[in-house]
Each structure stands twice: as structure tokens, then as C-alpha cells.
Amino acid sequence: LYPNDYLNGVKELETIYRVAEQNGIPVMVHTGTSIFPGARNKYGDPIYVDDVAVDFPKLKILLAHGGRPLWMHTAFFLVRRHPNVYLDISGIPPKTLLKYFPRLEEIADKTMFGTDWPGPGVPEIKQNLDDFRSLPISEGAKQQILGKTALSIWPG
């Protein structure tokens, strides 16, 4: 299911987006590839969120997994283009985060740390958190990504 399939007659998606937009409830969309059997990776391209962001400008949209490992540039572009699009970096090993997003600090106020845990390739979340904290970015950006962004977009 493409995030913009409401344009192809999937009215339930339009209803979900409209209700979420009216009630200030963010919507998270899986972006990026998946290793799980049966997964269809074509649906993970974040470019399909572009229509949603345009048509529902007050709907907060989170790009789960930042489009990795194929569409990080697209995800970064969408976060910068749309005031209502945010980046979730769950499932991205912190040691490769700045390789995927070298300009991460520019969008720290629109980026959220996520654990994607428990899951394959994430044996211990504490190590991931420690690795994130050791990244060569400002403390302010780290605080933003580790909590302030989430507090600013999730209701309550």
C-alpha cells in the first residue's frame, strides 16, 4: 500500500489522514527496505509521502527508518521541503548515521531517535544509545533528537 494510494481510490487512507490531521495525531510511515520475508520494498520509497504532505499540510508525518539504505537523500529532501514531515532514525546503526545523513544537525529539530527494539540487528539498545551519544554532533542536536522533537510532535 503506497502512502498516497488515496489518490487511486483507497478512501480509507484519506479518512485516516484527515482524522489524524484534525486531531493533531502524527502518522508514521515505513520508509526504507525490509529484510522480512514477503516484504515488498517498492512501498518503502519515501517519495510517495510527498503527495500526502502537500494534500494534508497540517498532518505531522514521520518517515520511519529514514528511507535507509536506498532513499536517505529523498527522506532528507522531504524533511527539508515540508514543515510537516519529520525523520525517525530507528533501525539505523548510530555508527552509520552520519554517513547516511551527513547534514543531520540541520534537521535535528525534525529528527527523532527510535530504538526499533527488540529487532534483528539490535541486540542491545544501550549500546546503540551510547553510540549515538558519541557522535560528533552538538549536544543541543543530540538533546533535540533524543527527546525534544518527540515531545514537540506527539500529543499530550
N, C-alpha and C positions, 0 to 999 in steps of 0.2 A: 504494500500500500504506500503510494507516494504521499508525502505530506500535503501536496497541492491537489490531490485527487478530487477535492470538492469541485474543481473546475471541470471534471469529467463525469459529474453526476453523483458522486458519493456525498450526498447531502448530510450524512451523519457527521462527517468531518467539519463541515461548515457550522453545524449546530454546536459541536464541541468547542470550536474556536470562538464562536460568538458568545456562548455562555461563559467560557473562561475569560474572555476579554471584558465582558460586562461585570464580572465578579472579581477581577484582579487576580485570577489564578493563573500562574505560569504554566506553560505547556512544554514538556521536554520531548525532543525528537531524537531518535537514534541516528547518529551520523557516523560514517566510517564503515569499515569492513567488519565481518564477523567470521570466526573460525568454526562456529557451531554447525553441525550437520543440518542441511535443509535451508540454511540462511541464504537469502538472495541479496547479494551485495549491491546490486544496482539501486536498491531502495535507500541505501545509506549515503548517497551523494547529497551534501547539504544545499546544493543549488536549488533544489525543489522547495526549500523554505523561503526563498526569495519572494515567490508569489504570496505566500502566507503573510510575510512581514509587510508587504505592500497593502494587501487587502484587509488586514486586521492590524492597523498601526498602533493600537494600544495594547495588543496582546503581547505579553512577555514570552519569548521563545528561547529555550535553552537548547543549544546544539551539543547533545551528549557525545562525549569522546572526541570532540573537536575535529571530526572528519578523518581521523587518522586511520591508516597510514597513507591514504591516497589523496584526500581532499582537504588537507590542512590550509592551503592557500585560499581555497574557496570559503572555508569557515571563517578565516581571519577577515577576508573581504566583507562577508556578510555582517560580521560583528561591527566592523567599522562603518559600513554603509547604513545600517538600520539602527536607530536608537532603541528598538525593542528586541534586538537579538543579542543573546549572551552565549558565552562559551563555557562548557563544562569540560574539565580535563581529566575526568575519571577514566581509568583504564590506560592512561598514558604513563609509562615509566618516567618518573621525575628526571632520571639521568638523560633522557632523550627529549625532554620537554622543550628546551631552548633550541634544539636542532629543528624541531617541528615548528616552533613559534619563537623565532629569534627576537621578535619585537613584542614579546609578551607584556612587558611593562606598559606599553602604550594602551593596552586594553585590560589592565589589571582591574579597573573598576567595573568591567563587564565579564570577568572571568571567575569561575568557582572551582575550587578544589573538590574533587569527589573521590571516593575510595574505590568504587566498583568492586567491593569486597564483601563477602568472600567470592572469589572467582579464579579462573585459571590464570596463572602467571602472577598472582598477587598472594604469595604465601604468607606475608606478614605486613600488615598495614603500618605498623610503627616504623619499619624500615623505609617505606615509601614516604611517610611524613618527614622522617629525618632527612631523607634525600632531597625532598622538596625544600626544606628549611635551609639546606646547604647550597642552594642555587645562588649564583652571583647576580641576584636582583635586589632591589632595595627592600628594606624591612617594611616600608609602607606598602609596597606592592604585595609582599608576602601576606601581610595582615589583611589586605583587601581580598586577595584570592582565597585565603584560608577561612574567611568568615564574613567580612563586611559586605561583600557582594551578595552573598546568600541572604543576609539579613535585610538587604535593601530591596530584594525582589520577591521573597516568599511572604505571603500574608501572615499577619499575627506575630 
